[in-house]
Amino acid sequence: MILDVIVEDKLKRLPEHKKRISEEEMTRLAIESQRVSHSFYDALAKDGLSIISEFKKASPSHGNMNNKITLEERIKQYGESADAISCLTEEDHFKGSTEYLKQIRQMTDLPIIRKDFIIDPYQVYEAKVIGADAVLLIAAILDDSRFKELYDLAYSLGLDVLCEVHNEEEMQRMLNLDVKIIGINNRNLKTFEVDLDTTKKLADMVTPEMRKAGKLLVSESGVADTDDIKALAKSGADALLIGTVLMEAPKPEELISEFKEVYNAERK
């Protein structure tokens, strides 16, 4: 399965990172960091729909992005209408890099989430050091014990956590762990097929009481046009994480504004 291959490759990559900067040094740098994070949670919790705009060079499902705009121009465009930025740092399948996130951190004050296949505490410490404000943890690749270890570590460093699920079992696990931000991935991580109904189905498992207590929902993947936005509006998600269509749009800031208008109109 694709997910298994990605995780296997990540296990091979980790020693390279640890050779460049040791675990002890990365831990020290993260703990001693004086950088105050921009709140990813607050960016998603405000009234109306929030958009997390993604920067990535490629994906297994899509191939290389058809994007001729520079990183600096893309982030400037995102800054005009997005609420947060997702940066892929996975090297082998998404052509990502920690260097991209470092560069983006110098270009914007928007919250940045490190989107990667995080399986080791080193990657959480590294996220803090390179300038991330949040990390992605994927339920499908972590058991509850390791998930909680990484989750608690992130918050101890002042980072938020987007906890990703894509089926009922994973959603129930996250509810049992009482996480703050749940990302519902409409893309099956094992087959990479997309089903937007996944968001509505799993969102229904989150009670109104949980929502009032501050639990946030993010719908991830699969948005191509305003029809998709209208379909997702039924879920009541607080935010959408959108990648390919924004990466390939000549003017993503206009598309983001349109998506917000359509979504908020549908929710009235």
Rosetta silent file (secondary structure, phi, psi, omega in degrees, C-alpha in Angstrom):
SEQUENCE: MILDVIVEDKLKRLPEHKKRISEEEMTRLAIESQRVSHSFYDALAKDGLSIISEFKKASPSHGNMNNKITLEERIKQYGESADAISCLTEEDHFKGSTEYLKQIRQMTDLPIIRKDFIIDPYQVYEAKVIGADAVLLIAAILDDSRFKELYDLAYSLGLDVLCEVHNEEEMQRMLNLDVKIIGINNRNLKTFEVDLDTTKKLADMVTPEMRKAGKLLVSESGVADTDDIKALAKSGADALLIGTVLMEAPKPEELISEFKEVYNAERK
SCORE:     score description
SCORE:     0.000 S_00000001
   1 L     0.000  149.715 -175.384    0.000    0.000    0.000 S_00000001
   2 H   -58.047  -43.932 -177.501    1.155    3.562   -0.751 S_00000001
   3 H   -60.457  -42.647  179.657    1.041    4.638    2.903 S_00000001
   4 H   -61.506  -40.429  179.476    3.242    1.734    3.978 S_00000001
   5 H   -64.640  -42.931 -179.993    5.820    2.629    1.335 S_00000001
   6 H   -61.501  -43.368  179.856    5.868    6.285    2.419 S_00000001
   7 H   -66.735  -40.381  176.723    6.422    5.316    6.056 S_00000001
   8 H   -59.433  -43.459  179.298    9.172    2.850    5.088 S_00000001
   9 H   -67.197  -34.895  177.393   10.925    5.586    3.139 S_00000001
  10 H   -64.759  -39.665  177.389   10.548    7.970    6.071 S_00000001
  11 H   -61.359  -33.834  178.227   12.246    5.423    8.340 S_00000001
  12 H   -74.743  -31.712 -177.768   15.144    5.368    5.887 S_00000001
  13 H   -76.036  -32.944 -173.947   15.320    9.179    5.756 S_00000001
  14 H   -54.093  -45.012  179.065   15.361    9.794    9.512 S_00000001
  15 H   -58.651  -31.079  177.590   18.978    8.673   10.033 S_00000001
  16 H   -63.289  -44.969  178.527   20.058   11.228    7.404 S_00000001
  17 H   -63.143  -44.225 -177.129   18.442   14.034    9.385 S_00000001
  18 H   -69.755  -22.528  177.045   19.901   12.778   12.655 S_00000001
  19 H   -75.891  -36.185  178.737   23.348   12.592   11.072 S_00000001
  20 H   -69.333  -47.636  175.845   23.171   16.257   10.025 S_00000001
  21 L  -133.232  121.294 -174.868   21.946   17.369   13.446 S_00000001
  22 L   -64.309  160.672  177.436   22.050   14.869   16.299 S_00000001
  23 H   -58.849  -41.632 -178.951   18.988   14.001   18.368 S_00000001
  24 H   -63.526  -43.155 -179.059   20.589   15.621   21.409 S_00000001
  25 H   -69.133  -41.566  179.921   21.347   18.835   19.545 S_00000001
  26 H   -64.307  -40.142  177.748   17.901   19.043   17.905 S_00000001
  27 H   -62.060  -45.162 -179.977   16.244   18.512   21.284 S_00000001
  28 H   -62.082  -45.576 -179.266   18.394   21.233   22.836 S_00000001
  29 H   -60.651  -40.580 -179.381   17.679   23.687   20.019 S_00000001
  30 H   -68.354  -45.389 -177.332   13.916   23.110   20.306 S_00000001
  31 H   -67.003  -36.141 -177.766   13.771   23.410   24.083 S_00000001
  32 H   -86.227   -5.258 -178.728   15.935   26.530   24.130 S_00000001
  33 L   -60.787  132.541  178.674   14.053   28.194   21.276 S_00000001
  34 L   -95.968   -0.611 -177.489   12.645   31.580   22.255 S_00000001
  35 L   -67.694  128.282  177.114   10.334   31.733   19.221 S_00000001
  36 L   -91.308  126.077 -176.591    6.684   32.223   20.166 S_00000001
  37 L   -69.754  147.845  168.299    4.357   30.241   17.914 S_00000001
  38 L   -82.557  130.029 -171.602    1.540   31.841   15.918 S_00000001
  39 L   -69.882  110.913  174.628   -1.591   30.034   17.098 S_00000001
  40 H   -66.095  -40.016 -179.838   -2.745   27.534   14.487 S_00000001
  41 H   -59.981  -49.435 -178.028   -5.773   26.782   16.687 S_00000001
  42 H   -62.535  -34.699  179.549   -6.872   30.428   16.863 S_00000001
  43 H   -64.116  -30.158 -179.423   -6.515   30.801   13.087 S_00000001
  44 H   -91.029  -23.684 -172.897   -9.033   27.981   12.610 S_00000001
  45 H   -84.083  -11.468 -176.397  -11.359   28.869   15.483 S_00000001
  46 L   -69.317  165.555 -176.669  -12.381   32.338   14.299 S_00000001
  47 L   -60.616  147.237  179.309  -15.823   32.994   12.827 S_00000001
  48 L    79.265  178.986 -178.705  -16.534   31.766    9.316 S_00000001
  49 L   -76.947  135.907  171.640  -14.536   29.328    7.246 S_00000001
  50 E  -104.291  146.599  179.168  -10.750   29.256    7.588 S_00000001
  51 E  -118.454  125.832  172.530   -8.551   28.086    4.739 S_00000001
  52 E   -99.019  110.533 -177.464   -5.229   26.302    5.214 S_00000001
  53 E   -92.051  134.103 -172.886   -3.382   26.793    1.922 S_00000001
  54 E  -102.522  142.167  170.642   -0.803   24.191    1.072 S_00000001
  55 E  -111.880  119.873  177.468    2.616   24.503   -0.493 S_00000001
  56 L  -152.122  152.672 -179.423    3.866   21.330   -2.150 S_00000001
  57 L   -91.332  -27.339 -176.211    5.886   20.416   -5.213 S_00000001
  58 E  -164.356  170.299  172.202    4.196   17.092   -5.951 S_00000001
  59 E  -150.887  154.202  179.837    1.959   14.341   -4.599 S_00000001
  60 L   -60.848  -32.501 -176.367    1.623   10.609   -5.295 S_00000001
  61 L   -81.395  -25.088 -172.520   -1.953   11.049   -6.528 S_00000001
  62 L  -113.893  -25.356 -172.257   -1.307   14.047   -8.783 S_00000001
  63 E    85.654 -156.638 -178.838    2.347   13.990   -9.767 S_00000001
  64 E   -70.122  142.608  177.309    4.291   17.250  -10.127 S_00000001
  65 L   -72.381  139.330  176.255    2.434   20.502   -9.546 S_00000001
  66 L   -88.580   78.449 -172.050    1.882   22.668  -12.621 S_00000001
  67 L  -134.839  114.147 -178.092    3.160   25.760  -10.898 S_00000001
  68 L  -104.449    8.553 -178.221    5.420   28.321  -12.532 S_00000001
  69 L   -94.768  142.046 -178.180    5.153   30.888   -9.732 S_00000001
  70 L   -66.873  158.508  176.983    8.031   31.353   -7.280 S_00000001
  71 H   -56.293  -44.596 -177.772    7.737   30.282   -3.660 S_00000001
  72 H   -61.566  -44.224  179.837    7.897   33.907   -2.539 S_00000001
  73 H   -66.945  -39.165  179.875    5.078   34.998   -4.859 S_00000001
  74 H   -62.961  -44.828 -179.715    2.928   32.010   -3.895 S_00000001
  75 H   -68.398  -35.361  175.262    3.259   32.743   -0.174 S_00000001
  76 H   -61.316  -43.016  178.664    2.540   36.433   -0.790 S_00000001
  77 H   -64.348  -44.927  178.217   -0.673   35.419   -2.582 S_00000001
  78 H   -58.724  -38.815 -176.655   -1.640   33.036    0.210 S_00000001
  79 H   -64.260  -18.825 -178.008   -1.049   35.796    2.736 S_00000001
  80 H   -78.962  -20.909 -177.245   -3.755   37.942    1.142 S_00000001
  81 H  -148.043  -14.256  179.145   -6.639   35.600    1.945 S_00000001
  82 L   -80.660  164.827 -179.047   -5.566   32.345    3.629 S_00000001
  83 L  -108.474  -19.344  178.129   -5.611   31.830    7.396 S_00000001
  84 E  -160.295  164.718 -179.769   -2.742   29.358    7.720 S_00000001
  85 E  -124.839  136.267  173.604   -0.186   27.596    5.532 S_00000001
  86 E  -105.906  128.846  179.279    0.586   23.894    5.235 S_00000001
  87 E  -120.090  121.272  176.019    4.090   23.050    4.055 S_00000001
  88 E   -73.457  129.118  176.325    5.030   19.572    2.873 S_00000001
  89 L  -117.974    4.727  178.551    8.428   18.497    4.160 S_00000001
  90 L   -77.285  125.750 -169.220    8.293   14.858    2.991 S_00000001
  91 L   -82.145  -43.513 -165.224   11.083   14.392    0.451 S_00000001
  92 L   -79.418  -34.338 -173.390   10.490   11.201   -1.512 S_00000001
  93 L  -113.205  -18.864 -179.847    6.827   11.313   -2.543 S_00000001
  94 L  -119.342    1.531 -179.788    5.897   15.000   -2.208 S_00000001
  95 L    54.148   34.071  179.920    9.279   16.542   -3.098 S_00000001
  96 L   -86.718  177.909 -179.288    9.089   18.537    0.108 S_00000001
  97 L  -164.361  145.093  173.333   11.888   19.894    2.272 S_00000001
  98 H   -64.505  -24.138  179.476   12.436   21.417    5.698 S_00000001
  99 H   -65.648  -35.488  177.067   14.225   24.185    3.791 S_00000001
 100 H   -60.487  -43.797 -178.290   10.933   25.245    2.196 S_00000001
 101 H   -65.866  -40.209  177.559    9.373   25.669    5.617 S_00000001
 102 H   -58.900  -42.910 -179.888   12.330   27.683    6.856 S_00000001
 103 H   -65.785  -43.712 -179.821   11.983   29.998    3.863 S_00000001
 104 H   -61.986  -37.110  179.776    8.222   30.358    4.293 S_00000001
 105 H   -59.398  -32.071  179.876    8.721   31.254    7.962 S_00000001
 106 H   -78.631  -13.003 -173.931   10.746   34.283    6.848 S_00000001
 107 H  -101.908  -15.514 -171.973    8.001   35.376    4.440 S_00000001
 108 L  -149.336  154.381  172.478    4.840   35.294    6.558 S_00000001
 109 L  -101.799    2.134  175.326    3.362   35.643   10.019 S_00000001
 110 L   -64.801  148.169  174.936    0.568   33.203    9.204 S_00000001
 111 L   -61.038  140.580  179.074    0.630   29.997   11.275 S_00000001
 112 E  -119.626  130.243  174.027    2.510   27.218    9.470 S_00000001
 113 E  -104.258  132.737  173.450    1.851   23.518    9.914 S_00000001
 114 E   -79.902  114.208 -179.831    4.564   21.024    9.099 S_00000001
 115 E  -101.371  112.869 -176.711    2.833   18.378    6.992 S_00000001
 116 L  -158.857 -179.439  179.115    4.801   15.171    7.028 S_00000001
 117 L  -102.114   85.840 -171.163    4.624   11.563    8.129 S_00000001
 118 L   -86.482  122.298 -176.617    5.733   12.074   11.706 S_00000001
 119 L  -132.338   -2.409 -171.413    6.699    8.900   13.548 S_00000001
 120 L  -140.422  140.820  178.795    9.578    9.990   15.775 S_00000001
 121 H   -54.602  -31.241  179.260   10.010   12.675   18.484 S_00000001
 122 H   -52.660  -41.141 -177.180   12.976   14.034   16.514 S_00000001
 123 H   -67.824  -29.611  177.678   10.598   15.287   13.824 S_00000001
 124 H   -72.830  -45.738  175.542    8.550   17.224   16.387 S_00000001
 125 H   -59.303  -42.648  179.855   11.638   18.883   17.842 S_00000001
 126 H   -61.204  -39.656  178.962   12.784   19.612   14.281 S_00000001
 127 H   -58.192  -43.146  178.335    9.399   21.213   13.481 S_00000001
 128 H   -62.670  -43.769 -175.430    9.886   23.671   16.328 S_00000001
 129 H   -67.573  -38.055 -175.922   13.422   24.499   15.231 S_00000001
 130 H   -83.337   -6.207  173.287   12.593   25.122   11.552 S_00000001
 131 L   111.983    8.804  178.722    9.740   27.498   12.371 S_00000001
 132 L   -72.799  153.018  175.744    6.525   25.452   12.335 S_00000001
 133 L  -106.493  -12.571 -178.738    3.608   26.422   14.562 S_00000001
 134 E  -155.820  161.751  175.857    1.860   23.056   14.313 S_00000001
 135 E  -129.990  157.121  174.760    2.479   19.480   13.205 S_00000001
 136 E   -97.977  129.909  171.665    0.362   16.827   11.529 S_00000001
 137 E  -119.167  129.038 -174.229   -0.052   13.486   13.300 S_00000001
 138 E  -105.198  117.157 -176.395   -1.703   10.706   11.283 S_00000001
 139 H   -58.408  -33.418 -175.036   -3.741    8.168   13.247 S_00000001
 140 H   -65.450  -20.452 -177.049   -3.281    5.500   10.566 S_00000001
 141 H  -113.168    4.449 -177.779    0.471    5.235   11.166 S_00000001
 142 L  -131.842  135.483  172.173    0.623    5.630   14.964 S_00000001
 143 L   -78.711  169.760 -173.552   -0.735    3.520   17.797 S_00000001
 144 H   -59.592  -38.464 -177.958   -2.402    5.361   20.680 S_00000001
 145 H   -64.637  -49.317  179.868    0.690    5.268   22.899 S_00000001
 146 H   -68.875  -36.189  178.280    3.046    6.772   20.326 S_00000001
 147 H   -58.546  -49.625 -177.837    0.357    9.212   19.162 S_00000001
 148 H   -65.437  -36.880  178.103   -0.101   10.590   22.683 S_00000001
 149 H   -60.030  -47.835 -178.853    3.656   10.773   23.217 S_00000001
 150 H   -70.661  -37.666  178.926    4.129   12.896   20.093 S_00000001
 151 H   -61.382  -50.409 -178.849    0.957   14.910   20.745 S_00000001
 152 H   -65.154  -37.313  178.100    2.006   15.831   24.295 S_00000001
 153 H   -62.304  -45.190 -179.916    5.538   16.631   23.141 S_00000001
 154 H   -57.535  -48.947 -178.367    4.245   19.030   20.495 S_00000001
 155 H   -67.035  -30.369  177.222    2.107   20.948   22.962 S_00000001
 156 H   -66.160  -23.669  178.885    4.970   21.073   25.475 S_00000001
 157 L   -94.839    2.974 -179.981    6.945   22.922   22.785 S_00000001
 158 L    84.082   18.944  178.698    4.109   25.360   22.073 S_00000001
 159 L  -102.757  142.279  170.854    2.996   23.642   18.864 S_00000001
 160 E   -82.850  166.641 -179.454   -0.584   22.796   17.919 S_00000001
 161 E  -132.663  125.913  170.733   -1.438   19.395   16.443 S_00000001
 162 E   -94.017  115.607 -173.541   -3.717   18.548   13.534 S_00000001
 163 E   -99.361  110.131 -170.305   -4.821   14.962   14.226 S_00000001
 164 E   -93.318  132.165  177.380   -5.678   13.228   10.971 S_00000001
 165 E  -130.884  159.163  173.995   -8.299   10.491   10.578 S_00000001
 166 L  -143.939   12.444  171.980   -9.984    8.886    7.589 S_00000001
 167 L  -153.937  174.187 -174.704  -12.407    6.323    9.032 S_00000001
 168 H   -62.383  -40.156 -179.011  -14.741    5.759   11.999 S_00000001
 169 H   -61.945  -44.951  179.637  -12.243    3.744   14.017 S_00000001
 170 H   -67.662  -37.641  176.748   -9.589    6.443   13.819 S_00000001
 171 H   -61.330  -44.155  179.992  -12.123    9.154   14.647 S_00000001
 172 H   -63.277  -37.739  176.743  -13.216    7.262   17.761 S_00000001
 173 H   -60.622  -43.747 -179.302   -9.592    6.904   18.829 S_00000001
 174 H   -68.139  -36.530  176.628   -9.081   10.669   18.576 S_00000001
 175 H   -65.729  -39.036  177.844  -12.295   11.347   20.492 S_00000001
 176 H   -64.348  -34.936  178.734  -11.123    8.962   23.204 S_00000001
 177 H   -82.020   -7.570  177.547   -7.813   10.834   23.378 S_00000001
 178 L    56.455   48.978  178.977   -9.762   14.133   23.525 S_00000001
 179 L   -75.638  161.387 -173.832   -7.602   15.924   20.955 S_00000001
 180 L   -87.205  -39.954 -174.660   -8.296   19.567   20.102 S_00000001
 181 E  -125.470  118.961 -179.279   -8.093   19.671   16.283 S_00000001
 182 E  -111.402  125.220  175.963   -9.266   16.782   14.125 S_00000001
 183 E  -101.951  122.184  178.937   -8.475   16.671   10.428 S_00000001
 184 E   -98.591  112.772 -177.520  -10.749   14.453    8.342 S_00000001
 185 E   -88.561  117.618  179.204   -8.904   13.319    5.238 S_00000001
 186 L   -74.331   -8.679  178.430  -11.243   12.718    2.318 S_00000001
 187 E   -99.007  121.831  176.330   -8.424   10.827    0.623 S_00000001
 188 L   -65.935  118.402 -173.600   -8.053    7.192    1.641 S_00000001
 189 L   -71.287  -12.138  178.940   -4.381    6.980    2.596 S_00000001
 190 L   -92.096  -34.206 -178.885   -4.167    3.355    1.531 S_00000001
 191 L  -111.962  -17.385 -177.633   -5.703    3.702   -1.959 S_00000001
 192 L    68.078   15.936  173.468   -5.495    7.515   -2.405 S_00000001
 193 L   -80.294  149.198 -175.766   -9.098    7.586   -3.671 S_00000001
 194 E  -109.959  136.985  175.164  -11.174   10.632   -2.671 S_00000001
 195 L  -142.941  106.225 -177.598  -14.676   10.682   -1.194 S_00000001
 196 L   -64.785  -20.895  178.252  -15.942   14.050    0.095 S_00000001
 197 H   -65.594  -16.755  179.096  -18.736   12.289    2.002 S_00000001
 198 H   -57.681  -41.103 -178.984  -16.040   11.125    4.431 S_00000001
 199 H   -61.519  -49.748 -178.591  -16.039   14.533    6.104 S_00000001
 200 H   -62.716  -43.759 -177.381  -19.786   14.605    6.723 S_00000001
 201 H   -61.575  -45.925 -177.699  -19.887   10.996    7.910 S_00000001
 202 H   -79.237  -30.287  177.963  -17.068   11.411   10.438 S_00000001
 203 H   -63.042  -31.168  179.741  -18.090   14.938   11.482 S_00000001
 204 L   -65.007  -16.913  178.297  -21.400   13.497   12.665 S_00000001
 205 L   -78.916  -13.218 -179.550  -19.460   11.555   15.317 S_00000001
 206 L   -95.581  115.050 -173.314  -18.458   14.838   16.972 S_00000001
 207 L   -72.994  157.973  175.522  -21.285   15.970   19.255 S_00000001
 208 H   -57.175  -33.508  179.075  -22.503   19.588   19.569 S_00000001
 209 H   -64.179  -40.279  177.787  -21.223   19.498   23.146 S_00000001
 210 H   -64.124  -40.233  179.696  -17.740   18.637   21.918 S_00000001
 211 H   -66.118  -42.027  178.985  -17.875   21.478   19.427 S_00000001
 212 H   -64.068  -30.469  179.906  -19.024   23.943   22.090 S_00000001
 213 L   -76.835   -6.158  173.602  -16.139   22.790   24.281 S_00000001
 214 L   112.533    4.865  178.929  -13.735   23.900   21.549 S_00000001
 215 L   -72.823  132.493 -177.056  -13.036   20.867   19.409 S_00000001
 216 E  -108.956  148.329  178.254  -12.276   21.944   15.829 S_00000001
 217 E  -120.412  133.857  177.054  -12.809   20.049   12.579 S_00000001
 218 E  -121.102  131.134  173.933  -10.753   20.413    9.420 S_00000001
 219 E   -97.030  128.352 -175.389  -11.703   18.820    6.102 S_00000001
 220 E  -118.379  139.461  169.029   -8.653   17.810    4.084 S_00000001
 221 L    77.458  148.849  168.980   -8.130   16.918    0.422 S_00000001
 222 L    94.794   -4.295 -179.128  -10.330   16.649   -2.647 S_00000001
 223 L   -79.613  124.373  178.465  -11.461   20.239   -3.223 S_00000001
 224 L  -121.416  -29.612 -175.570  -11.425   21.174   -6.901 S_00000001
 225 L  -156.208 -176.758 -176.780  -14.238   23.707   -7.342 S_00000001
 226 H   -67.867  -25.599  175.980  -17.163   25.510   -5.703 S_00000001
 227 H   -62.679  -38.461  176.886  -19.406   22.447   -6.037 S_00000001
 228 H   -66.261  -38.072  178.910  -17.032   20.639   -3.694 S_00000001
 229 H   -62.107  -43.998  179.488  -17.162   23.594   -1.313 S_00000001
 230 H   -62.749  -40.034  179.191  -20.973   23.441   -1.243 S_00000001
 231 H   -64.652  -40.441 -177.862  -20.870   19.704   -0.527 S_00000001
 232 H   -75.651  -21.171  179.303  -18.422   20.170    2.340 S_00000001
 233 H   -60.183  -27.426  179.986  -20.446   23.029    3.849 S_00000001
 234 L   -65.847  -20.047 -177.029  -22.927   20.425    5.097 S_00000001
 235 L   -79.414  -23.316 -176.467  -20.263   19.056    7.429 S_00000001
 236 L    73.175   23.067  178.802  -19.871   22.256    9.435 S_00000001
 237 L   -62.232  145.455  179.014  -16.078   22.008    9.312 S_00000001
 238 L   -77.907  -26.541 -176.241  -14.242   24.971   10.809 S_00000001
 239 E  -151.560  158.462  173.404  -11.544   24.893    8.149 S_00000001
 240 E  -121.522  135.171  172.448  -10.534   23.344    4.856 S_00000001
 241 E  -101.020  116.765 -172.858   -6.997   22.275    3.990 S_00000001
 242 E  -124.329  130.304 -175.749   -6.599   22.755    0.235 S_00000001
 243 L  -113.514  -84.686 -167.791   -3.553   21.860   -1.815 S_00000001
 244 H   -53.850  -48.844 -175.110   -3.419   21.108   -5.532 S_00000001
 245 H   -63.210  -31.678  177.292   -6.105   23.488   -6.820 S_00000001
 246 H   -80.378  -36.405  178.694   -4.480   26.417   -4.979 S_00000001
 247 H   -63.714  -32.387 -176.348   -0.936   25.425   -5.917 S_00000001
 248 L   -97.546   -3.650  179.834   -1.884   25.408   -9.590 S_00000001
 249 L   -78.306  134.715  177.211   -4.129   28.496   -9.551 S_00000001
 250 L   -64.902  -32.637  179.300   -2.603   31.636  -11.119 S_00000001
 251 L  -131.620   76.152 -175.884   -4.403   33.764   -8.507 S_00000001
 252 H   -62.347  -27.509 -179.269   -5.069   31.554   -5.468 S_00000001
 253 H   -62.939  -35.506  178.217   -6.021   34.537   -3.316 S_00000001
 254 H   -71.299  -38.454  179.041   -9.101   35.110   -5.485 S_00000001
 255 H   -66.756  -40.295  178.373  -10.041   31.437   -5.361 S_00000001
 256 H   -61.867  -45.362  179.270   -9.690   31.354   -1.576 S_00000001
 257 H   -61.366  -41.558  178.652  -11.965   34.381   -1.218 S_00000001
 258 H   -64.571  -44.200  179.468  -14.538   32.775   -3.521 S_00000001
 259 H   -59.740  -42.539  179.853  -14.430   29.493   -1.605 S_00000001
 260 H   -64.017  -44.000 -179.569  -15.013   31.313    1.689 S_00000001
 261 H   -61.292  -46.172 -179.188  -17.963   33.277    0.291 S_00000001
 262 H   -63.854  -46.120 -178.191  -19.614   30.135   -1.133 S_00000001
 263 H   -62.880  -49.169 -177.407  -19.045   28.100    2.030 S_00000001
 264 H   -65.609  -34.130  176.642  -20.296   30.784    4.413 S_00000001
 265 H   -66.250  -39.216  178.884  -23.363   31.431    2.215 S_00000001
 266 H   -67.031  -28.947 -176.867  -24.216   27.725    2.280 S_00000001
 267 H   -81.614  -15.057 -177.638  -23.904   27.667    6.072 S_00000001
 268 L   -71.367    0.000    0.000  -26.398   30.516    6.628 S_00000001
